[in-house]
Amino acid sequence: MTDQEIETLVLERKLLPDDYSASIELRTKRAHKEGEFSITGDEDHCFMVILRQSSFNVMDFSAILGYRLPKSNSIFRLKRYNGKSHEHTNILENERFYDFHIHIATERYQLQGPHEDLYAVPTDRFSNLTEAVHCLFDDCGFVFPRESQMQLF
């Protein structure tokens, strides 16, 4: 997938349903909590929002925008908002950092291996999962229902 195709999918308008916060209930799965919901964009693309948080380390979390590849069960991770729980390395740039960070799918990293969203940039825009979800919604074309629900969990 090209960088332009990725950007178009990320920015596609995605209208959140009135009850979207109820669909983000995190359920315990082994050593973490996880929740997800699907949403169809204005161009009829199917997206997934996937949330994960460690049961042991509140800084170990991810808020993911995935794109369901047509005629497939595979999810292509467009963006991933990660907590400050591990050092990240951008292999191609030989950059390392330990911070909150946003993974971005790129054409370049797809050509290098199996992880489309291995490239990441550090950020100070969030410091917990709830804030990361709000950043994901702000960055990725999500539109809140008329009577917006601000409380996620």
C-alpha positions in Angstrom: 0.0 0.0 0.0 1.4 3.4 -0.9 1.9 6.2 1.6 -0.9 8.2 -0.3 -3.3 5.2 0.0 -2.5 4.9 3.7 -3.1 8.7 4.3 -6.4 8.6 2.4 -7.6 5.7 4.6 -6.5 7.4 7.8 -8.3 10.6 6.9 -11.4 9.0 5.5 -14.4 10.4 7.5 -15.6 7.9 10.1 -18.8 8.8 11.9 -18.9 7.3 15.4 -22.2 5.8 16.5 -24.2 7.4 19.3 -23.3 4.6 21.7 -19.6 4.3 20.7 -18.2 4.5 24.2 -20.3 1.5 25.3 -18.7 -0.6 22.6 -15.2 0.1 23.9 -15.6 -2.1 27.0 -12.2 -3.6 27.8 -12.3 -7.3 28.7 -9.6 -9.2 30.5 -7.6 -11.6 28.2 -4.7 -13.3 30.0 -2.3 -10.5 31.1 -4.1 -7.6 29.4 -7.4 -6.0 28.8 -8.7 -5.6 25.3 -11.6 -4.0 23.4 -12.4 -3.4 19.8 -15.2 -2.2 17.5 -15.6 -1.9 13.8 -16.7 1.2 11.9 -17.4 1.9 8.2 -16.0 5.0 6.7 -17.8 7.3 4.2 -16.1 5.5 1.3 -17.4 2.1 2.6 -14.0 1.0 3.9 -14.2 -1.2 7.1 -12.0 0.0 10.0 -11.2 -1.5 13.4 -10.4 0.3 16.6 -8.5 -2.0 18.9 -7.5 -1.1 22.4 -5.2 -3.0 24.7 -3.8 -2.3 28.1 -1.6 -4.5 30.3 -3.1 -5.6 33.6 0.3 -5.1 35.3 1.7 -1.9 33.7 -0.6 1.1 33.0 2.1 2.5 30.7 1.9 -0.6 28.4 -1.0 0.2 26.1 -2.0 0.5 22.5 -4.8 2.3 20.6 -4.9 1.0 17.1 -6.6 2.0 13.9 -6.8 -1.0 11.6 -8.1 -1.3 8.1 -9.8 -4.6 7.2 -8.3 -5.7 3.9 -11.0 -6.4 1.3 -12.0 -10.1 0.9 -9.8 -11.0 3.8 -9.8 -11.3 7.6 -6.5 -9.5 7.8 -6.2 -6.2 9.6 -3.6 -3.7 8.2 -2.5 -1.4 11.1 -2.7 2.2 9.8 -1.7 3.9 13.1 -0.9 2.7 16.6 -0.6 4.9 19.7 1.7 3.2 22.2 2.5 3.8 25.9 5.9 4.5 27.4 6.6 0.9 28.4 9.5 0.0 26.1 12.3 1.3 24.0 11.4 1.7 20.3 13.8 1.5 17.4 13.2 2.7 13.9 15.4 0.2 12.1 15.8 2.0 8.8 16.7 5.3 10.4 18.8 3.7 13.2 16.9 5.8 15.7 16.0 4.7 19.3 13.9 6.4 21.9 12.0 5.6 25.1 8.8 7.6 25.1 5.1 7.6 24.3 5.0 7.1 20.5 2.8 6.8 17.4 3.4 4.1 14.9 2.6 4.9 11.3 2.2 2.5 8.4 4.6 3.3 5.6 5.3 1.9 2.2 9.0 1.9 3.0 8.6 -0.4 6.0 6.2 -2.7 4.2 9.0 -3.4 1.7 11.4 -4.2 4.5 9.4 -6.8 6.3 6.2 -8.1 7.8 5.2 -5.1 10.0 3.6 -2.2 8.1 3.6 0.1 11.1 7.1 -0.4 12.5 8.1 3.2 12.0 7.2 5.4 15.0 7.6 9.0 16.2 7.8 10.0 19.9 5.0 12.2 21.2 3.9 14.2 24.2 0.3 14.4 23.2 -0.9 11.6 25.5 0.1 9.9 28.7 -2.6 7.2 29.1 -4.9 5.1 27.1 -7.9 7.4 27.2 -5.8 10.3 25.9 -4.3 8.1 23.2 -7.8 7.1 22.0 -8.7 10.8 21.8 -5.5 11.5 19.8 -6.4 8.6 17.5 -9.9 10.0 17.0 -8.5 13.5 16.3 -5.9 12.3 13.9 -7.8 9.7 11.9 -11.0 11.3 10.5 -13.4 10.3 13.3 -16.5 12.5 13.8 -18.3 12.5 17.1 -22.1 12.1 17.2 -24.1 15.2 17.8 -24.4 14.6 21.5 -20.7 13.7 22.1 -19.8 11.3 24.8 -16.6 12.4 26.4 -16.2 9.6 28.9 -14.6 6.5 27.4 -14.1 4.2 30.3 
